[in-house]
Structures are given as C-alpha cells and as structure tokens.
Amino acid sequence: MSTTTASITPVVVRLKLSLLHNGLRQSSGRRAAYIGSAVAVLLSSALLLILLIALRGHDHAASVVVPLVAVLAVGWAVMPLFFPGGDETLDPTRLVMLPLRPRPLVRALLAASLVGIGPLFTLCVLAGSVVSVAHGGVAYVVGVVGGALALLVCVALARTVAAANIRLLTSRKGRDLAVLSGLFVAIGAQVVNFGAQRLSSGGLGQLDAPAEVLKWVPPASAIGAADSASQGSYGVAVLQLALSALALVALLALWSRHLTRLMTSPDGSTLQAIDARATRERTSTGLSRLLPGGRTGTVMERSLRYVWRDPKTKAAWVTSLAIGLIVPLFNAVQGTGSLYFACFAAGMLGVQMYNQFGQDTSAFWIVAMTISSTRDAYVELRARALALLVITLPYATLVTVLTTALLGDWPKLPEVLGLSFALLGALLATGAWTSARFPYSIPQEGHKNVAPGQSGLAFMAILGGMVGGALLCAPVIAATIWVNVSEGGDEWSWLLLPVGAVYGTAIAVAGLRMAAPRTARQLPEILLAVSKG
C-alpha cells in the first residue's frame, strides 16, 4: 500500500492536533498549565510585536531585529534538547512501521511543526521585525518572503537537531539533559539581564557591529534582506535571501538523511553484543582508592555516584554550581557586585545537605538495615557531609578567588573565605538536623522535586534550615562587621580565615552529633516519608 504526498501532510497535521487534544484531556492540571502558558505566550507575543513595530524608523532598528532573530534561531535549536517531551511528533521512530518515504515525511512533519504556540510566537517576532525595517513596496515583498524563510529555517533547524539526537533524547542521558532545563533558563535569564544592563548604559549602537555580521547568517539574513531592500541594495537583498534558502535546503537534506537512517537502522537495544572486547567487568573505580576505608568511604562513594548518575541529584548540583558561580561573577563584571556575593556559592552548595535521605527514596531501607546505633547514624551523616565537602570546599574557594580577582579587592579575601567556610559548616549542621527531622520524598518521574502533600514540609525544612544556618553564623558575621568598622581592624582581618574554618568545622560536627540520635530512633518514620514518591 502506498501513501501519496498529498495524503501524508494532512494526516500528520491531524495527528499533531489529536496528540495535543488527547494530552490536554489527561488531567485538568495539564490543561490549566497549557492554557496558562498559551495565554502568557500570546500576551508576550503581542507585547513584543508592538515594541518591534515601535522601532520602525529608529536608526538602530535593524541592529535590534537581526540579532533578535539570530537568538530566536538558537532557541529553536536547543529547545528540543532540553524539552524533548514537548512535542510527541519529534520522535520519528514511532512511525517506523508505516510505509513512508523520507521526502514526503519531511514535508508532512515540517507542516505539522508549524502548528503550535512556538511557531505563533516566532511568526509574531518575524512580522514585527519585518515591519520595523521594511520601507517601500519592494522591501515589504522581500520581508514577507524572508519572514517565511526564517520561520521555515527555525522549524527545520529544530527538527534536524531533534532527529540527529533522538537516540540521546529517548535514553536515560536524554532525560538527565531534560532535567537540566532549569539551569538553561537560569543562565539565559542572567545573560539577558547582563545584556539589558549593557544596552541601557551604552545604547543600542553597541549592536551595530554584531548585526553587520549576523545579517549574513541564516535565518537572520532573511530579515536583513528586508533592510537591504529598504536601502535600495536589491542585489544584496537577493543574496541574503538566497543564503537563507540554501540553509533551508541543507537542513531539509540533513533532516531527510537522519530520518532515513532512523527508519532503516535496527535498534541497538535489540542486538546482542558479538564483540567480547565490548564487554567489560564492572569493578571498583579509582574513586574508591582515594576515599577512606570502612563505612565512611563506602557512603562517600555512594553519595558521589548519586551526584553523577541520579538525574534529580545531578540537576540540583549542576544548577547550584552554575548559579553559585554566575551570581557573584556577573555582578562583579557589571561593577555592581560585592566580594561577599562569593558566599552565595557556599550557600547554594550547602543546601544540598538538606533532605539527604530523600534522594535514597524507598531504597533507604538498605541504609536503615545497616544503622543499629547512634554511632552508625553519626558515621552515615558524617560521610555524606564529607562527600559534599569534596566538591563544595574547592568550588567555594575557586568562586571566591575569581570574584576577588575581578574586583581587585585582595585584602578582603581571607575574611570572605572564612565567612564562606563558616556558612558552609552551619548549613551542614542544619541540613543534617532537618534531614532527620523533616525528610520528604523526591519523585523519580517527572520534574517535581517534592512528592504530593509534602510541599509544606519541604518548604519548612529548607527555609527553617537556612534561617537557622544564618543565625549560627552570627558570631563570624559580627566579627566580620567589627573588622570592617573598627579603626585598625584591617590588621586582624586575616584571622577571620582560620576562625571561620574552625568555627564552621565545630558547628558542623555539633550539628551531625545532634542529628545522629534522632536519625537512629526515627528510621521507620524516615523510610515511610521518603517512600511516598
């Protein structure tokens, strides 16, 4: 049975609409989330469209819209990597049993890709960009053609990236990558904030140089063609349109090639390994040889493996590492930061001590079986804290040194390091106590980090622990204030480094010893709390 090109496209479009409709029928929460996001996108699209139209006639209008379209294309390229579940039709292997040829399938999937909130937002941006730079009938014609080309290039780019990485996106590593989408949003927000501050201080003229380069890079070149046509450079406009058209053809060809490979290649998961050299015996890694012996080393290795392998734990760590570095460094680069912002890194990483047993989920029963006394509970908590310190101590030190180098305030380095170490010790102490007092479950599926019904418990644990940690740091904070306000206090500022380190160590050990008895007594209750996900 053969399927013609004319019949494939409407079928795939209807399939896209059916998937969307059936997905919204699954739950009222999903329906509300979709409607809310749709309203937000529509409002932002309308606002952005108005702002772009308002740029019409401005001297730097082209310098704004050309980079904007380039950034939009980058967003289309990376979104499938971080949100692979956002469009079920991104996985063409689901159609592998159907008698479809690559070229008709490419055209059908391309048409289906134009259905959704994302294409509508992109269309509004491109329409506003064309209106802002097009002057004259010829320029408008070129702009309409260029806008259509830019939209198709964006959609084809997303589809090509998704097809090239579909094996990754449907694997465990792909799910790990999707969990890190929050990090991508956080970093993007910081970059946008930094760029907005630079533009507000230096004006839109700073975009002239990047725009001159990007107007030759598809799909931004398609919008640049409208600006060139407005200036009477029709030959340049045709060349820029041709670049976008060539990019579209190349992307469609590459997409078709990946589709052919996906639709005809066997799934590696169904093949038996025939090369004995490809199999290897899993033995203890070099990590265990660097750790202490006994229970401490075993628990440390298990905790570090969680950081590397567990998707939720990995996402929390990577996000904390990135934000802990971005906040102080970006503020330092902007010239508005303080060296004490470096303590943000210790704070972000110290929070990882909270809910230590929640990451074990129902497997905590294995840990509970090995704890028969307060001493066992103390060693368990201490080993988890030491595993956290293996990453946190050098990282917090590195962030503090980098922030100091950017600000050039080297005399304050010892006191900031001492304050960071004291804060880290206080968070370890409160984190150990709240892990035993307020444990909660972390669902393994989905993006939620707290099981239903335990959100208040998690909020109480984290907020109370952070407030308690800040109060525990009060002596070191008071000493830091005294050194900075008293006359001649700078001579003693170097003492804050050893004082902060010793105080942080002492308060962490005290917190672990206070949490150990409760942990040993409440093992069944902790297991019940962390198994609800």
C-alpha positions, 0 to 999 in steps of 0.5 A, spaced: 500 500 500 502 506 498 501 513 501 501 519 496 504 526 498 498 529 498 495 524 503 501 524 508 501 532 510 494 532 512 494 526 516 500 528 520 497 535 521 491 531 524 495 527 528 499 533 531 492 536 533 489 529 536 496 528 540 495 535 543 487 534 544 488 527 547 494 530 552 490 536 554 484 531 556 489 527 561 488 531 567 485 538 568 492 540 571 495 539 564 490 543 561 490 549 566 498 549 565 497 549 557 492 554 557 496 558 562 502 558 558 498 559 551 495 565 554 502 568 557 505 566 550 500 570 546 500 576 551 508 576 550 507 575 543 503 581 542 507 585 547 513 584 543 510 585 536 508 592 538 515 594 541 518 591 534 513 595 530 515 601 535 522 601 532 520 602 525 524 608 523 529 608 529 536 608 526 538 602 530 532 598 528 535 593 524 541 592 529 535 590 534 531 585 529 537 581 526 540 579 532 533 578 535 532 573 530 539 570 530 537 568 538 530 566 536 534 561 531 538 558 537 532 557 541 529 553 536 535 549 536 536 547 543 529 547 545 528 540 543 534 538 547 532 540 553 524 539 552 524 533 548 517 531 551 514 537 548 512 535 542 510 527 541 511 528 533 519 529 534 520 522 535 520 519 528 521 512 530 514 511 532 512 511 525 517 506 523 512 501 521 508 505 516 510 505 509 513 512 508 518 515 504 523 520 507 521 526 502 514 526 503 515 525 511 519 531 511 514 535 508 508 532 512 512 533 519 515 540 517 507 542 516 505 539 522 511 543 526 508 549 524 502 548 528 503 550 535 504 556 540 512 556 538 511 557 531 505 563 533 510 566 537 516 566 532 511 568 526 509 574 531 517 576 532 518 575 524 512 580 522 514 585 527 521 585 525 519 585 518 515 591 519 520 595 523 525 595 517 521 594 511 520 601 507 517 601 500 513 596 496 519 592 494 522 591 501 515 589 504 515 583 498 522 581 500 520 581 508 514 577 507 518 572 503 524 572 508 519 572 514 517 565 511 524 563 510 526 564 517 520 561 520 521 555 515 529 555 517 527 555 525 522 549 524 527 545 520 533 547 524 529 544 530 527 538 527 534 536 524 537 537 531 531 533 534 532 527 529 540 527 529 539 526 537 533 522 538 537 516 540 540 521 546 533 524 547 529 517 548 535 514 553 536 515 560 542 521 558 536 524 554 532 525 560 538 527 565 539 533 559 531 534 560 532 535 567 537 540 566 532 545 563 532 549 569 539 551 569 538 553 561 533 558 563 537 560 569 543 562 565 539 565 559 535 569 564 542 572 567 545 573 560 539 577 558 539 581 564 547 582 563 545 584 556 539 589 558 544 592 563 549 593 557 544 596 552 541 601 557 548 604 559 551 604 552 545 604 547 543 600 542 549 602 537 553 597 541 549 592 536 551 595 530 557 591 529 554 584 531 548 585 526 553 587 520 555 580 521 549 576 523 545 579 517 549 574 513 547 568 517 541 564 516 535 565 518 537 572 520 539 574 513 532 573 511 530 579 515 536 583 513 534 582 506 528 586 508 533 592 510 537 591 504 531 592 500 529 598 504 536 601 502 535 600 495 541 594 495 536 589 491 542 585 489 544 584 496 537 583 498 537 577 493 543 574 496 541 574 503 535 571 501 538 566 497 543 564 503 537 563 507 534 558 502 540 554 501 540 553 509 533 551 508 535 546 503 541 543 507 537 542 513 531 539 509 537 534 506 540 533 513 533 532 516 531 527 510 538 523 511 537 522 519 530 520 518 532 515 513 537 512 517 532 512 523 527 508 519 532 503 516 537 502 522 535 496 527 535 498 534 541 497 538 537 495 544 535 489 540 542 486 538 546 482 542 553 484 543 558 479 538 564 483 540 567 480 547 572 486 547 565 490 548 564 487 554 567 489 560 567 487 568 564 492 572 569 493 578 571 498 583 573 505 580 579 509 582 574 513 586 574 508 591 582 508 592 582 515 594 576 515 599 577 512 606 576 505 608 570 502 612 563 505 612 565 512 611 568 511 604 563 506 602 557 512 603 562 517 600 562 513 594 555 512 594 553 519 595 558 521 589 555 516 584 548 519 586 551 526 584 553 523 577 548 518 575 541 520 579 538 525 574 534 529 580 541 529 584 545 531 578 540 537 576 540 540 583 548 540 583 549 542 576 544 548 577 547 550 584 554 550 581 552 554 575 548 559 579 553 559 585 558 561 580 554 566 575 551 570 581 557 573 584 561 573 577 556 577 573 555 582 578 562 583 579 563 584 571 557 589 571 561 593 577 555 592 581 557 586 585 560 585 592 566 580 594 561 577 599 556 575 593 562 569 593 558 566 599 552 565 595 556 559 592 557 556 599 550 557 600 547 554 594 552 548 595 550 547 602 543 546 601 544 540 598 545 537 605 538 538 606 533 532 605 539 527 604 535 521 605 530 523 600 534 522 594 535 514 597 527 514 596 524 507 598 531 504 597 533 507 604 531 501 607 538 498 605 541 504 609 536 503 615 538 495 615 545 497 616 544 503 622 543 499 629 546 505 633 547 512 634 554 511 632 552 508 625 547 514 624 553 519 626 558 515 621 552 515 615 551 523 616 558 524 617 560 521 610 555 524 606 557 531 609 564 529 607 562 527 600 559 534 599 565 537 602 569 534 596 566 538 591 563 544 595 570 546 599 574 547 592 568 550 588 567 555 594 574 557 594 575 557 586 568 562 586 571 566 591 578 567 588 575 569 581 570 574 584 576 577 588 580 577 582 575 581 578 574 586 583 581 587 585 579 587 592 585 582 595 585 584 602 578 582 603 579 575 601 581 571 607 575 574 611 570 572 605 573 565 605 572 564 612 565 567 612 564 562 606 567 556 610 563 558 616 556 558 612 558 552 609 559 548 616 552 551 619 548 549 613 551 542 614 549 542 621 542 544 619 541 540 613 543 534 617 538 536 623 532 537 618 534 531 614 532 527 620 527 531 622 523 533 616 525 528 610 520 528 604 520 524 598 523 526 591 519 523 585 523 519 580 518 521 574 517 527 572 520 534 574 517 535 581 522 535 586 517 534 592 512 528 592 504 530 593 502 533 600 509 534 602 510 541 599 509 544 606 514 540 609 519 541 604 518 548 604 519 548 612 525 544 612 529 548 607 527 555 609 527 553 617 534 550 615 537 556 612 534 561 617 537 557 622 544 556 618 544 564 618 543 565 625 549 560 627 553 564 623 552 570 627 558 570 631 563 570 624 558 575 621 559 580 627 566 579 627 566 580 620 562 587 621 567 589 627 573 588 622 570 592 617 568 598 622 573 598 627 579 603 626 585 598 625 581 592 624 584 591 617 590 588 621 586 582 624 582 581 618 586 575 616 584 571 622 577 571 620 580 565 615 582 560 620 576 562 625 571 561 620 574 554 618 574 552 625 568 555 627 564 552 621 568 545 622 565 545 630 558 547 628 558 542 623 560 536 627 555 539 633 550 539 628 551 531 625 552 529 633 545 532 634 542 529 628 545 522 629 540 520 635 534 522 632 536 519 625 537 512 629 530 512 633 526 515 627 528 510 621 521 507 620 518 514 620 524 516 615 523 510 610 515 511 610 516 519 608 521 518 603 517 512 600 511 516 598 514 518 591 
